[in-house]
Amino acid sequence: MPEVAWAEVLADLDVARDLALRNGNPAAIANYAAPDSPAAAADEELLQRVRSASLRPSLVMPEVSDVAALEVRQDEVLLRVQDRLAEVSWIGSDGVAAATQDPRGLRTWLITLRSVAERWLLWDVSAEVVEQR
């Protein structure tokens, strides 16, 4: 298997996810999450809640500080990712910020990617036990 720049793969998936969430577009989940995956189901649920509240996030782009491949197989990879999240503003249908979500400190995630049609897509995301500051 050729060497893969996992941080770049993850950055592309983060951009696609941000666009789907900001645009409230459930069909766009297919641009970053594998079909029938836990990650797709979680974001479909998130989008449903956000749309029913007539909100959309201003920007949901984590600041990734570390990406390490823990297990790599031909069709699946397990990554340990550390990131932070800046403050998120939730914009109402009138275009005005209705709420803000405080920034989140450094957190470690276990992210599973699966190869689908020769593309790496999110399969599952889970938080590691310890949150760091």
N, C-alpha and C positions, 0 to 999 in steps of 0.2 A: 504494500500500500504506500503511495507517495506521501511525503510529508505534507501536513495540512496546517495552515495558519489558523488555529482555532479561535484566537482573539478576533481575527478579521471575519471569520464565519459568524461568530456571535454578534459582532458589531452590525453586520448586515441584517441579521435576524432582529436585533433590537430596533433598528431603523424601521423595518417593515412592521413590527409590532406597534411602535409609536404611531405610525401613520394610520394603522387600522383603528387604534383606540381614539386618536384625535378626530378621525373622520367618522367614528361610530359605524364602521363598515364590517359586519360579520363575515362577509364573503372574503375580505382581505386577510382573514386569519389563515387561510390556505397559503398565503405568501410566506409564512414563517413557522407554522405548526403543522405537524403531520396529521393527516386525516384520522379521525377516531382516537386521537391521543388525549391523555389527561390534560396536557397543556392547551389543546384546542378547546376542550370542554370547559376548562376553567375560564378562558378568555371569552368564550361565547356567553357564559353566565355573567361575567363581569360586564360585558357590553350590554347585555339585556338589562341589568340593574341600572347602569349609567344612562342608557337611553330612556328607560321608564322614568327616571328622575329628571329627564331633559337636561342632562349635563354632558360635558365632554372635557377631558383633561387638556391643559395647555401644552404640556410636553411631558413625556414619560420616557426619559432616556437615562438609564443608569450610567454612572461613572465607574467603569470597570477598572480595577487596579491590578487584578491578577487572574490568569486563566491557566489551569493545569489539566492536562489530559491524564486521567487516572486509569482508564481502561479504553483501549481502542480495538474495535473489531471492524471487519469490512463494512458492515451495515449499521453499526451503532457505536457511539462513543459516550463515555461518562466523563464530564468535566467538573472540576471544582473551580468555582468562580467567586471572586470577592468583588463587591461593588458597594457604592453609595448611591442614594437617590436624592436629588435636590428637591426643594419645595415644589409641589404640584398645585396649580390653581385649577379649580373646577369651574368651567365657564357655563353659564346658563344659556337658554335659548335666545335671550336678549343680548348676548355677547358680553355680558358683565360677569366678573368673577363672583361666583355665589359662595364659594368656600375654598379654603386652602388646606393642604395636607402638609404637615411639617416634614422637613428633610429627615431622611433615615440615615443613620450612621453605617459604618462598615458592616456588611453582613456576608456570610459565606453560604453559597448555594451549591447543590449538586444538580447538575443539568445533564439530562440525557438527550442526545441528538440521534436521529435515525436518518439513514440515507433513503430518500424517496425520489424515484425517477432521476437519479444521479445528482440530487441536491440534498444538503444537510438541513433538516428541519427539527424544530423542538418536538420532543416527545413528552418529557416530564421535567418539572422543576420542583425541588424540595429544599427547604432551608436546613442547614446544618444546625446542630443543637445550640451552639454558643453564638450570641450576637456580640460583636466587638464595637468599641467606640473609636 
